[in-house]
Amino acid sequence: MSTASNTIKLHVEEAGTGAPALVFLHYWGGSSRTWRHVIPALAPAFRTIAVDQRGWGRSDKPVAGYALSDLADDAETLIESLALDRYILVGHSMGGKVAQLMASRHPAGLAGLVLVAPSPPSPMGVPLEIRRGMVQAYESRDSIIATVRQVLAGTPLVPDDLEQVVTDSLQGSPAARSAWPLEASQEDITAQAEQIRVPTLVVSGEEDRVDPPAVLRQELMPRIPQARLHVLPGIGHLSPLEAPDDLADLIRSFAAPLI
């Protein structure tokens, strides 16, 4: 389905009927399909809502409007349009930073927060020259595969998942591909993260080379009062694809007390 959010049409995939609902925000380069292995393990018991964020997948691709506040506004407006009384926000990487900003606003109905390999609230500690290089990472099939194998995945992806990552990355608009490494990743929302007041689960891959556990322990964990960290052994940055069953189990266990 598609739904309007602040005049932007967002593509949304829904499944399940249970409560609380789970709202999924994907990483830079992903889409709602990032969660396709996680959701089947959860949808029978939970209503799941996976979004193509603006600029990605089948959602609208405006030429501007990719600040964290724009992405958080999209998610919040979508949730309001779906009339979700109680939900858990699940954000991966870039989507994790968006989820932090949204949670800091104390939106009605937010029961919990799951941050999967999240970008910390502080600016990404990567020099501008390297961040400019990141913009080129999704320009071709070969560059995407190299990025997955050398940076994103801690374990080899099965062929179907690798093809999905290639397709999703190529579908991103030029504005969306450049906005995250050059601008949004540098936004400092540490003060906002300290205002989060819901139970928070942080899931990190032991072999994550983008946002390693050590970075999260330093830059994220001290800033969110109710956060607890779980590290997945041997897993990289793409845990929704590398370890979907483990991730689904963690989300289910986290959500159980919030039902």
Backbone hydrogen bonds, N-H to C=O, Kabsch-Sander energy under -0.5 kcal/mol:
donor,donor_aa,acceptor,acceptor_aa,energy
3,T,10,L,-2.2
5,S,8,I,-3.2
8,I,5,S,-1.9
10,L,3,T,-3.1
10,L,8,I,-0.6
12,V,1,M,-3.3
13,E,50,A,-2.9
14,E,12,V,-0.5
15,A,48,T,-1.8
17,T,43,A,-0.6
18,G,43,A,-0.5
21,A,86,R,-2.0
22,L,47,R,-3.0
23,V,21,A,-0.5
23,V,88,I,-2.7
24,F,22,L,-0.5
24,F,49,I,-3.0
25,L,90,V,-2.8
29,G,27,Y,-0.6
30,G,27,Y,-2.4
34,T,31,S,-1.9
35,W,32,S,-1.4
36,R,33,R,-2.1
38,V,35,W,-0.5
39,I,35,W,-2.6
41,A,38,V,-0.9
42,L,39,I,-2.0
43,A,39,I,-3.3
45,A,42,L,-1.4
46,F,42,L,-2.1
47,R,18,G,-2.2
48,T,15,A,-3.5
48,T,46,F,-0.5
49,I,22,L,-2.7
50,A,13,E,-2.8
51,V,24,F,-1.8
52,D,11,H,-2.7
53,Q,51,V,-0.8
55,G,60,D,-2.9
56,W,53,Q,-2.2
59,S,56,W,-1.9
60,D,9,K,-2.8
71,L,67,A,-2.0
72,A,68,L,-2.7
73,D,69,S,-2.4
74,D,70,D,-2.2
75,A,71,L,-2.0
76,E,72,A,-2.6
77,T,73,D,-2.8
78,L,74,D,-2.4
79,I,75,A,-2.4
80,E,76,E,-2.2
81,S,77,T,-2.2
82,L,78,L,-1.6
83,A,80,E,-1.0
84,L,79,I,-1.5
85,D,83,A,-0.6
87,Y,109,G,-2.5
88,I,21,A,-2.8
89,L,112,G,-2.0
90,V,23,V,-3.4
90,V,88,I,-0.5
91,G,89,L,-0.5
91,G,114,V,-2.5
92,H,25,L,-2.3
93,S,91,G,-0.5
93,S,116,V,-2.2
95,G,26,H,-0.6
95,G,92,H,-2.3
96,G,93,S,-0.6
97,K,93,S,-1.5
98,V,94,M,-2.1
99,A,95,G,-2.3
100,Q,96,G,-1.8
101,L,97,K,-1.9
102,M,98,V,-2.4
103,A,99,A,-2.8
104,S,100,Q,-1.9
105,R,101,L,-0.6
105,R,102,M,-1.4
106,H,103,A,-1.8
110,L,107,P,-1.6
111,A,87,Y,-3.2
112,G,87,Y,-0.8
113,L,199,P,-2.1
114,V,89,L,-3.0
115,L,113,L,-0.5
115,L,201,L,-3.1
116,V,91,G,-3.0
116,V,114,V,-0.6
117,A,115,L,-0.6
117,A,203,V,-3.8
119,S,93,S,-1.8
124,M,185,S,-2.3
126,V,124,M,-1.9
131,R,127,P,-2.2
132,R,128,L,-2.6
133,G,129,E,-1.4
134,M,130,I,-1.7
135,V,131,R,-1.1
136,Q,132,R,-0.6
136,Q,133,G,-0.9
137,A,134,M,-1.4
138,Y,135,V,-0.5
139,E,136,Q,-1.7
144,I,140,S,-2.2
145,I,141,R,-2.5
146,A,142,D,-2.2
147,T,143,S,-2.1
148,V,144,I,-2.7
149,R,145,I,-2.5
150,Q,146,A,-2.5
151,V,147,T,-2.2
152,L,147,T,-2.1
153,A,148,V,-2.8
161,D,158,V,-0.5
162,L,158,V,-2.3
163,E,159,P,-2.4
164,Q,160,D,-1.9
165,V,161,D,-2.3
166,V,162,L,-2.3
167,T,163,E,-2.6
168,D,164,Q,-3.0
169,S,165,V,-2.5
170,L,166,V,-2.2
171,Q,167,T,-1.6
172,G,168,D,-0.7
172,G,169,S,-0.8
173,S,55,G,-2.5
177,R,173,S,-2.6
178,S,174,P,-1.8
179,A,175,A,-2.1
180,W,176,A,-1.1
182,L,178,S,-1.9
183,E,179,A,-2.1
184,A,179,A,-2.1
185,S,180,W,-2.6
186,Q,183,E,-1.7
187,E,184,A,-1.4
189,I,121,P,-2.8
189,I,187,E,-0.7
193,A,189,I,-2.6
194,E,190,T,-1.5
195,Q,192,Q,-2.0
196,I,193,A,-1.7
200,T,226,Q,-1.5
201,L,113,L,-2.7
202,V,200,T,-0.5
202,V,228,R,-2.9
203,V,115,L,-3.1
203,V,201,L,-0.5
204,S,202,V,-0.5
204,S,230,H,-2.6
206,E,232,L,-2.8
207,E,235,I,-2.8
208,D,205,G,-2.0
209,R,151,V,-0.7
215,V,212,P,-0.7
216,L,212,P,-2.0
217,R,213,P,-2.7
218,Q,214,A,-1.3
219,E,215,V,-3.4
220,L,216,L,-1.9
221,M,216,L,-2.7
223,R,220,L,-1.8
224,I,220,L,-0.9
224,I,221,M,-0.7
227,A,224,I,-1.8
228,R,200,T,-1.8
230,H,202,V,-2.9
232,L,204,S,-3.2
235,I,232,L,-1.5
237,H,152,L,-2.1
238,L,152,L,-0.8
239,S,237,H,-0.5
241,L,238,L,-1.9
242,E,238,L,-2.9
243,A,239,S,-2.4
247,L,243,A,-2.3
248,A,244,P,-2.6
249,D,245,D,-2.3
250,L,246,D,-2.0
251,I,247,L,-2.4
252,R,248,A,-2.7
253,S,249,D,-2.4
254,F,250,L,-2.3
255,A,251,I,-2.5
256,A,252,R,-1.7
258,L,255,A,-1.7
259,I,255,A,-0.6
259,I,256,A,-1.2
